[in-house]
Amino acid sequence: MHNLLVVIPAFNEEKNLPNVIAGIRKVLSEADILVVNDGSADATASVGRELGDVLVSHPWNMGYGVAIQTGYKYAFANNYEFLVQIDADGQHDPEDIPHLLEPLVADSCDFVLGSRFLAEGSYKPTLARRIGMKLFSALIRISTGERITDSTSGFQVFNAEVIHFLTGDHFPCDYPDADLLLVLHRAGFRIIELPVVMREDAGGRSMHSGLRPLYYIFKMLLSIGINLIRSVPERPGRAQ
């Protein structure tokens, strides 16, 4: 697929990034790969430059949300039709990408969320993370009527219209998880979940690590509340 961009946000992932990129090349040989190096202190930038197609580096660590929006802005500026977002820590299996892309190519949805809880041998998070996931999934269901099992999944694929939409100032940069799904739903985008395999952490330092669960829950609740009361911009026209 020449019109597909794979975005890999990466922070100190020099050890895991080569295997992630190799896995993507295996299943999507014609896709372009963008590595967003978010101020890493190791050789992540060098690995991304050598093995990826494009490297964008932040001068310092700006956070996961800013890193992925950098990828969205690059995709929009270069007129990509589809975007795959996959983490650099090796937990997402690139073999699942073609499966996630199918409904997008068929135009039966706009945004596909890979759920680790819909697959056999489902992922087992820590107690604090499990509580947070269930809380946010419940809030999404109450707010939208949609059943989302994995509102914090970073394994996502979406079309050009969503790419355009997510480049705006309404994108929640702090922790774009359940609040992002809420914003997309309110804007009228079609969201579905499909099962994906979640591997064990390969040992690198993920962008999601080190976050204090209580602080995360507080920030997410605040962001959901704000996004429930503020106006949501109209969907942009589908890219031609």
N, C-alpha and C positions, 0 to 999 in steps of 0.2 A: 504494500500500500504506500504509494508515493506521497499521499496526502495525510499521512499519519505522523504525529510527533509523540515520542515517549519522553516524559519529563521525570527526571530523577533528582529530587532534592537531597543533598548530601552534606552531612556535617561530621567530619572525622571518620570517614568510611573507606579509607584506602585499602583495607583488607577485604571488605565485602564487595566493594564496587566492581571489581573485575568479573566475579562470578555472576553478578546481577546483569551486567551488560552482555556477557556471553550468553546467558539464558535468553535475553531479549533477542539477540541476533539469531539464535537458533529458531525461534518461532516467528520472527518478524524481520526477515532479512532485508526488506526494502524500506523499513521505517527509519525515520531520523531519530537520533537519540540526543537529547539535551541534558547535560549534567549541570545542575545549579549548585555550585560550591558555596555553601553559606558560611564563609569565613573560617574554614577549617584550619587547624594548626598542624595537620599532618600532610601527607602527599596526595590527598583527595583531588586537588586541582590537577596535578600531574597525571594521575590515572584517568581522570575525566577527559583531559585534553588528548591523551594518547588513544583511548579506547572508544570514546564517544564521538559524535559528529560535531557537536557544538559544546563549548564550555562557557558558562557565565559565572563569574566569581564575585561575591560580595566582599567588600573590603574588611568587614567584620561580621560576626554572627548576628544576624538580624531576626532569626526565628523562622520556624517552619512555615507559618502563614505567608510571610514576605517571600520566602524562597519559592513556594509553589506559585505565587502570583507573578513572580518574575518569569516563570515558565509560561504562564498563561499569556502574559504580555508579548513574549517572544512569538508564541504560536499565533496570536492574533495579528501581529505585525507582519508575519510571513504567510498568512492566509491558509493555515492548516485546516483541514475539514474535521479531523478527529484528534483527540488528545488522550493519551494514556498516562496516568499518574501512578507511579510505583515507588515504594520506599527503597533506600539504598542499603538497608541493613540485612537484606537477604531473606526476610520473613515472607515476602510475597513471592509466589511462584509464577514466573513468566508464562508457564504453560497454560495458565488460565486466561491469558489476554485474548486469544482468538474467541473463546467462549463469551467473554464480556463484550466483545465488539459486535457480535452477530446482531443483536437487536438494534444497535445504532445504525449499522449498515442497512438494515431493513427499514429504518425510520419508524420503528415502533416505540421509541423512547428518545429522550434527549440526554439522559444521565443515568449511568449504570454504576451501582455501588457494589463492590465485592464484599460479601458477608462471610466471615469466618465461622458463623454460627449456623449456616444453612448446609454446610458440608459435613460429611461423615467424619467422625473423629475430631469433633469441633475443638477449637482453641479454648484453653482454660486459662483465663486471666487471673490476676491476683484478686483477693476479696475486695479491696478498695476500688480497683478498676471495674470489677463486675458490678458493684453497686452503682458506680457512676454511669456505666453503660445502660443498665436497666432504668435508671432514673431518666436519662436523656431520651431513651427510646419511648418511655411512657409519656414524656412531655411532647415529643413529636407526634405521637399518636393522638393525644388529646387536642393538640393545636391544629393538626392537619387531617386527622382521620386516616392517615397512612400508617401501616405497620412496618417499622424499620427495626431490624434485629441488631444491626451493627452500625450505629450512628457515628462511631469514631474511626471507622475504617479509612485508611489512606489509599486504598487500592480502588481507583476510580477511572472510568472512561466517559468521555462526553463529546458532544458535537460542536460545530463552529459557533452556533448560537449561544451555547453556554460559555464557550471560551470568551466570546465578546462580552457577555454579561459579567463574567468574573474579573474582568480587567478594571471594573469601576470602583469608585470609592466606597460603595456599599459592601464590598467584600470584607468579611470579618477576619482580619489578619492575625489577631491574637491566637485563637484556637479554632480554626475553621472546621468544625465537626458538625454537631447537631444544629448549631445556629445557621450554618451554611445550607443544610438541607431545608431548614425552615424558610430561608430567604428564597431558595430556588422554587419551593412549592408555592409560596405566595406569588411569585412572579409567573407561575403557570407552566413551569417546565415539567415534563413527564419523567418521573424517577422510578426506577425499578431496582431490586436487589437480586443478585445471582450468587450462588455458592462459590467460594474460593478456598483453597488450601492455605493455611497459615503455618509456616514452618517455625521451628524453635529459633530464638534469637541466636544469630551466628557469632555473637560476642562483641560486635562493634558497639559504638556509642550512638544510639539512635537519637534523632531530634526529639523524640517523645520521652526519652529517659530523663530522670532527674526532676521531673515536674512534681511538685507537692500536690497530692490528690485533692486535699481540701481546697487549696487555692484554685486548682483547675475547676473543681465543681462550682465554686463561688463565681469565678469569671464566666463560666459557661451559662450558669443560671442568669447572671446579669445580662449577658449578650442575648440570650433567648428572649428575655423580657423586653429589651430594647427593640429587638427585631419584630416583636409582636405588635408594638405600638407605632413604630415609625413607618413611613410610606416606603413602598418598594417600587423601584423604577420599572417602566414597561419593558417587556422583552424586546431586544433589538431585532431587526429583520435578519432572517437567515442569510449567511454569507453566500454570495453568488459565485 
